[in-house]
Amino acid sequence: MGVGQHRQSKSRVRKRRAMWKLTAPNHIECPQCHKPTLPHHICPSCGFYKAKEVVSMGE
């Protein structure tokens, strides 16, 4: 088990923790129904992925 030998300053700790921020997921427009969807995922509203119907929505 490691034991720190020297105290780290507040600025050094805060510089390291500055990268811990959350980022919102990117959304793209579905080419079929033009609703926002996550990239590389099946569209939840129309069921298409890469211009092919993967899931039948049963309209």
Biopython code that builds the backbone (N, CA, C, O; Angstrom):
import numpy as np
from Bio.PDB.StructureBuilder import StructureBuilder

atoms = [
    (1, "MET", "N", (0.844, -1.184, 0.000)),
    (1, "MET", "CA", (0.000, 0.000, 0.000)),
    (1, "MET", "C", (0.881, 1.236, 0.000)),
    (1, "MET", "O", (1.775, 1.376, 0.834)),
    (2, "GLY", "N", (0.622, 2.123, -0.937)),
    (2, "GLY", "CA", (1.471, 3.296, -1.069)),
    (2, "GLY", "C", (1.151, 4.359, -0.031)),
    (2, "GLY", "O", (-0.008, 4.585, 0.315)),
    (3, "VAL", "N", (2.192, 4.999, 0.452)),
    (3, "VAL", "CA", (2.051, 6.082, 1.414)),
    (3, "VAL", "C", (2.729, 7.303, 0.825)),
    (3, "VAL", "O", (3.904, 7.252, 0.461)),
    (4, "GLY", "N", (1.989, 8.408, 0.729)),
    (4, "GLY", "CA", (2.567, 9.621, 0.164)),
    (4, "GLY", "C", (3.686, 10.166, 1.030)),
    (4, "GLY", "O", (3.561, 10.213, 2.254)),
    (5, "GLN", "N", (4.781, 10.580, 0.403)),
    (5, "GLN", "CA", (5.935, 11.080, 1.146)),
    (5, "GLN", "C", (5.856, 12.584, 1.376)),
    (5, "GLN", "O", (6.383, 13.091, 2.366)),
    (6, "HIS", "N", (5.193, 13.307, 0.454)),
    (6, "HIS", "CA", (5.111, 14.757, 0.573)),
    (6, "HIS", "C", (3.680, 15.201, 0.292)),
    (6, "HIS", "O", (2.965, 14.580, -0.495)),
    (7, "ARG", "N", (3.282, 16.267, 0.939)),
    (7, "ARG", "CA", (1.949, 16.804, 0.730)),
    (7, "ARG", "C", (1.893, 17.506, -0.620)),
    (7, "ARG", "O", (2.804, 18.250, -0.980)),
    (8, "GLN", "N", (0.809, 17.263, -1.368)),
    (8, "GLN", "CA", (0.630, 17.969, -2.635)),
    (8, "GLN", "C", (-0.123, 19.262, -2.384)),
    (8, "GLN", "O", (-1.040, 19.315, -1.565)),
    (9, "SER", "N", (0.273, 20.293, -3.092)),
    (9, "SER", "CA", (-0.367, 21.590, -2.919)),
    (9, "SER", "C", (-1.795, 21.560, -3.469)),
    (9, "SER", "O", (-2.153, 20.686, -4.258)),
    (10, "LYS", "N", (-2.594, 22.523, -3.041)),
    (10, "LYS", "CA", (-3.984, 22.606, -3.496)),
    (10, "LYS", "C", (-4.055, 22.834, -5.000)),
    (10, "LYS", "O", (-4.913, 22.263, -5.673)),
    (11, "SER", "N", (-3.164, 23.660, -5.531)),
    (11, "SER", "CA", (-3.211, 23.955, -6.961)),
    (11, "SER", "C", (-2.850, 22.724, -7.793)),
    (11, "SER", "O", (-3.419, 22.519, -8.865)),
    (12, "ARG", "N", (-1.923, 21.911, -7.320)),
    (12, "ARG", "CA", (-1.548, 20.706, -8.062)),
    (12, "ARG", "C", (-2.704, 19.696, -8.077)),
    (12, "ARG", "O", (-2.967, 19.059, -9.097)),
    (13, "VAL", "N", (-3.380, 19.561, -6.949)),
    (13, "VAL", "CA", (-4.517, 18.641, -6.870)),
    (13, "VAL", "C", (-5.666, 19.154, -7.733)),
    (13, "VAL", "O", (-6.322, 18.371, -8.420)),
    (14, "ARG", "N", (-5.912, 20.445, -7.703)),
    (14, "ARG", "CA", (-7.029, 21.015, -8.466)),
    (14, "ARG", "C", (-6.765, 20.992, -9.963)),
    (14, "ARG", "O", (-7.707, 20.876, -10.748)),
    (15, "LYS", "N", (-5.504, 21.101, -10.380)),
    (15, "LYS", "CA", (-5.174, 20.981, -11.806)),
    (15, "LYS", "C", (-5.483, 19.575, -12.302)),
    (15, "LYS", "O", (-5.988, 19.403, -13.411)),
    (16, "ARG", "N", (-5.184, 18.581, -11.494)),
    (16, "ARG", "CA", (-5.433, 17.204, -11.887)),
    (16, "ARG", "C", (-6.930, 16.923, -11.925)),
    (16, "ARG", "O", (-7.403, 16.224, -12.821)),
    (17, "ARG", "N", (-7.668, 17.448, -10.981)),
    (17, "ARG", "CA", (-9.103, 17.194, -10.899)),
    (17, "ARG", "C", (-9.913, 18.055, -11.857)),
    (17, "ARG", "O", (-11.122, 17.858, -11.980)),
    (18, "ALA", "N", (-9.282, 19.001, -12.535)),
    (18, "ALA", "CA", (-9.996, 19.866, -13.472)),
    (18, "ALA", "C", (-10.518, 19.080, -14.668)),
    (18, "ALA", "O", (-11.443, 19.531, -15.343)),
    (19, "MET", "N", (-9.941, 17.910, -14.943)),
    (19, "MET", "CA", (-10.348, 17.089, -16.080)),
    (19, "MET", "C", (-11.494, 16.139, -15.737)),
    (19, "MET", "O", (-11.918, 15.371, -16.601)),
    (20, "TRP", "N", (-11.997, 16.162, -14.536)),
    (20, "TRP", "CA", (-13.052, 15.240, -14.108)),
    (20, "TRP", "C", (-14.449, 15.668, -14.534)),
    (20, "TRP", "O", (-15.429, 15.055, -14.111)),
    (21, "LYS", "N", (-14.565, 16.696, -15.353)),
    (21, "LYS", "CA", (-15.866, 17.243, -15.693)),
    (21, "LYS", "C", (-16.666, 16.281, -16.570)),
    (21, "LYS", "O", (-16.094, 15.464, -17.292)),
    (22, "LEU", "N", (-17.972, 16.384, -16.500)),
    (22, "LEU", "CA", (-18.872, 15.582, -17.317)),
    (22, "LEU", "C", (-19.146, 16.302, -18.632)),
    (22, "LEU", "O", (-19.193, 17.531, -18.682)),
    (23, "THR", "N", (-19.322, 15.533, -19.682)),
    (23, "THR", "CA", (-19.689, 16.121, -20.964)),
    (23, "THR", "C", (-21.015, 15.514, -21.419)),
    (23, "THR", "O", (-21.274, 14.329, -21.207)),
    (24, "ALA", "N", (-21.837, 16.331, -22.039)),
    (24, "ALA", "CA", (-23.122, 15.849, -22.536)),
    (24, "ALA", "C", (-22.904, 15.015, -23.795)),
    (24, "ALA", "O", (-22.006, 15.323, -24.578)),
    (25, "PRO", "N", (-23.700, 13.970, -24.011)),
    (25, "PRO", "CA", (-23.518, 13.156, -25.220)),
    (25, "PRO", "C", (-23.925, 13.928, -26.471)),
    (25, "PRO", "O", (-24.854, 14.736, -26.453)),
    (26, "ASN", "N", (-23.208, 13.659, -27.547)),
    (26, "ASN", "CA", (-23.517, 14.309, -28.825)),
    (26, "ASN", "C", (-24.771, 13.687, -29.429)),
    (26, "ASN", "O", (-25.021, 12.492, -29.279)),
    (27, "HIS", "N", (-25.544, 14.508, -30.107)),
    (27, "HIS", "CA", (-26.728, 14.020, -30.803)),
    (27, "HIS", "C", (-26.591, 14.362, -32.279)),
    (27, "HIS", "O", (-26.055, 15.410, -32.640)),
    (28, "ILE", "N", (-27.082, 13.462, -33.128)),
    (28, "ILE", "CA", (-27.111, 13.710, -34.558)),
    (28, "ILE", "C", (-28.559, 13.619, -35.022)),
    (28, "ILE", "O", (-29.428, 13.129, -34.300)),
    (29, "GLU", "N", (-28.801, 14.092, -36.221)),
    (29, "GLU", "CA", (-30.152, 14.018, -36.765)),
    (29, "GLU", "C", (-30.299, 12.718, -37.545)),
    (29, "GLU", "O", (-29.455, 12.382, -38.374)),
    (30, "CYS", "N", (-31.364, 12.001, -37.275)),
    (30, "CYS", "CA", (-31.642, 10.755, -37.994)),
    (30, "CYS", "C", (-31.958, 11.093, -39.451)),
    (30, "CYS", "O", (-32.795, 11.958, -39.707)),
    (31, "PRO", "N", (-31.304, 10.427, -40.418)),
    (31, "PRO", "CA", (-31.583, 10.759, -41.821)),
    (31, "PRO", "C", (-32.977, 10.333, -42.292)),
    (31, "PRO", "O", (-33.447, 10.822, -43.319)),
    (32, "GLN", "N", (-33.646, 9.436, -41.566)),
    (32, "GLN", "CA", (-34.973, 8.970, -41.972)),
    (32, "GLN", "C", (-36.082, 9.858, -41.407)),
    (32, "GLN", "O", (-36.918, 10.372, -42.150)),
    (33, "CYS", "N", (-36.079, 10.030, -40.084)),
    (33, "CYS", "CA", (-37.191, 10.765, -39.447)),
    (33, "CYS", "C", (-36.785, 12.146, -38.933)),
    (33, "CYS", "O", (-37.634, 12.893, -38.449)),
    (34, "HIS", "N", (-35.508, 12.495, -39.030)),
    (34, "HIS", "CA", (-34.980, 13.812, -38.664)),
    (34, "HIS", "C", (-35.164, 14.150, -37.188)),
    (34, "HIS", "O", (-35.310, 15.322, -36.839)),
    (35, "LYS", "N", (-35.161, 13.147, -36.324)),
    (35, "LYS", "CA", (-35.216, 13.387, -34.895)),
    (35, "LYS", "C", (-33.826, 13.171, -34.299)),
    (35, "LYS", "O", (-33.039, 12.410, -34.863)),
    (36, "PRO", "N", (-33.502, 13.813, -33.185)),
    (36, "PRO", "CA", (-32.164, 13.634, -32.607)),
    (36, "PRO", "C", (-31.981, 12.228, -32.054)),
    (36, "PRO", "O", (-32.881, 11.665, -31.431)),
    (37, "THR", "N", (-30.800, 11.674, -32.293)),
    (37, "THR", "CA", (-30.473, 10.333, -31.817)),
    (37, "THR", "C", (-28.981, 10.266, -31.522)),
    (37, "THR", "O", (-28.224, 11.114, -31.994)),
    (38, "LEU", "N", (-28.553, 9.290, -30.763)),
    (38, "LEU", "CA", (-27.142, 9.124, -30.463)),
    (38, "LEU", "C", (-26.416, 8.535, -31.674)),
    (38, "LEU", "O", (-26.985, 7.710, -32.388)),
    (39, "PRO", "N", (-25.169, 8.948, -31.913)),
    (39, "PRO", "CA", (-24.440, 8.385, -33.039)),
    (39, "PRO", "C", (-24.121, 6.906, -32.811)),
    (39, "PRO", "O", (-23.885, 6.485, -31.679)),
    (40, "HIS", "N", (-24.115, 6.125, -33.889)),
    (40, "HIS", "CA", (-23.822, 4.685, -33.863)),
    (40, "HIS", "C", (-24.843, 3.898, -33.045)),
    (40, "HIS", "O", (-24.507, 2.868, -32.460)),
    (41, "HIS", "N", (-26.087, 4.376, -33.000)),
    (41, "HIS", "CA", (-27.170, 3.680, -32.308)),
    (41, "HIS", "C", (-28.377, 3.599, -33.247)),
    (41, "HIS", "O", (-28.506, 4.394, -34.179)),
    (42, "ILE", "N", (-29.240, 2.647, -32.995)),
    (42, "ILE", "CA", (-30.496, 2.555, -33.734)),
    (42, "ILE", "C", (-31.373, 3.725, -33.312)),
    (42, "ILE", "O", (-31.428, 4.074, -32.132)),
    (43, "CYS", "N", (-32.050, 4.321, -34.263)),
    (43, "CYS", "CA", (-32.951, 5.430, -33.962)),
    (43, "CYS", "C", (-34.133, 4.896, -33.147)),
    (43, "CYS", "O", (-34.812, 3.978, -33.606)),
    (44, "PRO", "N", (-34.398, 5.435, -31.964)),
    (44, "PRO", "CA", (-35.491, 4.904, -31.141)),
    (44, "PRO", "C", (-36.883, 5.224, -31.680)),
    (44, "PRO", "O", (-37.855, 4.579, -31.287)),
    (45, "SER", "N", (-36.994, 6.206, -32.571)),
    (45, "SER", "CA", (-38.326, 6.557, -33.060)),
    (45, "SER", "C", (-38.716, 5.822, -34.344)),
    (45, "SER", "O", (-39.890, 5.506, -34.538)),
    (46, "CYS", "N", (-37.739, 5.542, -35.231)),
    (46, "CYS", "CA", (-38.098, 4.881, -36.492)),
    (46, "CYS", "C", (-37.466, 3.501, -36.651)),
    (46, "CYS", "O", (-37.924, 2.727, -37.491)),
    (47, "GLY", "N", (-36.431, 3.161, -35.876)),
    (47, "GLY", "CA", (-35.830, 1.832, -35.932)),
    (47, "GLY", "C", (-34.823, 1.630, -37.043)),
    (47, "GLY", "O", (-34.462, 0.490, -37.337)),
    (48, "PHE", "N", (-34.352, 2.709, -37.677)),
    (48, "PHE", "CA", (-33.392, 2.593, -38.767)),
    (48, "PHE", "C", (-31.971, 2.777, -38.250)),
    (48, "PHE", "O", (-31.738, 3.494, -37.277)),
    (49, "TYR", "N", (-31.015, 2.115, -38.922)),
    (49, "TYR", "CA", (-29.588, 2.299, -38.666)),
    (49, "TYR", "C", (-28.868, 2.163, -39.997)),
    (49, "TYR", "O", (-28.992, 1.137, -40.665)),
    (50, "LYS", "N", (-28.120, 3.178, -40.387)),
    (50, "LYS", "CA", (-27.402, 3.223, -41.666)),
    (50, "LYS", "C", (-28.332, 2.937, -42.842)),
    (50, "LYS", "O", (-28.023, 2.100, -43.690)),
    (51, "ALA", "N", (-29.456, 3.621, -42.893)),
    (51, "ALA", "CA", (-30.445, 3.545, -43.982)),
    (51, "ALA", "C", (-31.061, 2.161, -44.148)),
    (51, "ALA", "O", (-31.579, 1.846, -45.219)),
    (52, "LYS", "N", (-31.014, 1.337, -43.119)),
    (52, "LYS", "CA", (-31.669, 0.027, -43.160)),
    (52, "LYS", "C", (-32.580, -0.100, -41.943)),
    (52, "LYS", "O", (-32.224, 0.340, -40.850)),
    (53, "GLU", "N", (-33.742, -0.695, -42.128)),
    (53, "GLU", "CA", (-34.651, -0.900, -41.002)),
    (53, "GLU", "C", (-34.160, -2.095, -40.203)),
    (53, "GLU", "O", (-34.155, -3.220, -40.703)),
    (54, "VAL", "N", (-33.751, -1.860, -38.973)),
    (54, "VAL", "CA", (-33.212, -2.910, -38.116)),
    (54, "VAL", "C", (-34.293, -3.438, -37.180)),
    (54, "VAL", "O", (-34.391, -4.643, -36.947)),
    (55, "VAL", "N", (-35.095, -2.534, -36.653)),
    (55, "VAL", "CA", (-36.169, -2.894, -35.732)),
    (55, "VAL", "C", (-37.479, -2.410, -36.321)),
    (55, "VAL", "O", (-37.603, -1.244, -36.697)),
    (56, "SER", "N", (-38.452, -3.296, -36.402)),
    (56, "SER", "CA", (-39.767, -2.901, -36.898)),
    (56, "SER", "C", (-40.544, -2.238, -35.774)),
    (56, "SER", "O", (-40.720, -2.812, -34.700)),
    (57, "MET", "N", (-41.008, -1.019, -36.036)),
    (57, "MET", "CA", (-41.742, -0.281, -35.009)),
    (57, "MET", "C", (-43.223, -0.602, -35.032)),
    (57, "MET", "O", (-43.918, -0.234, -34.085)),
    (58, "GLY", "N", (-43.745, -1.254, -36.038)),
    (58, "GLY", "CA", (-45.137, -1.694, -36.081)),
    (58, "GLY", "C", (-46.137, -0.565, -36.080)),
    (58, "GLY", "O", (-46.925, -0.436, -35.143)),
    (59, "GLU", "N", (-46.119, 0.248, -37.104)),
    (59, "GLU", "CA", (-47.048, 1.374, -37.183)),
    (59, "GLU", "C", (-48.365, 0.956, -37.771)),
    (59, "GLU", "O", (-49.268, 1.780, -37.911)),
]
sb = StructureBuilder()
sb.init_structure("model")
sb.init_model(0)
sb.init_chain("A")
sb.init_seg("    ")
for serial, (resi, resn, name, xyz) in enumerate(atoms, 1):
    if name == "N":
        sb.init_residue(resn, " ", resi, " ")
    sb.init_atom(name, np.array(xyz, "f"), 0.0, 1.0, " ", f" {name:<3s}", serial, name[0])
structure = sb.get_structure()
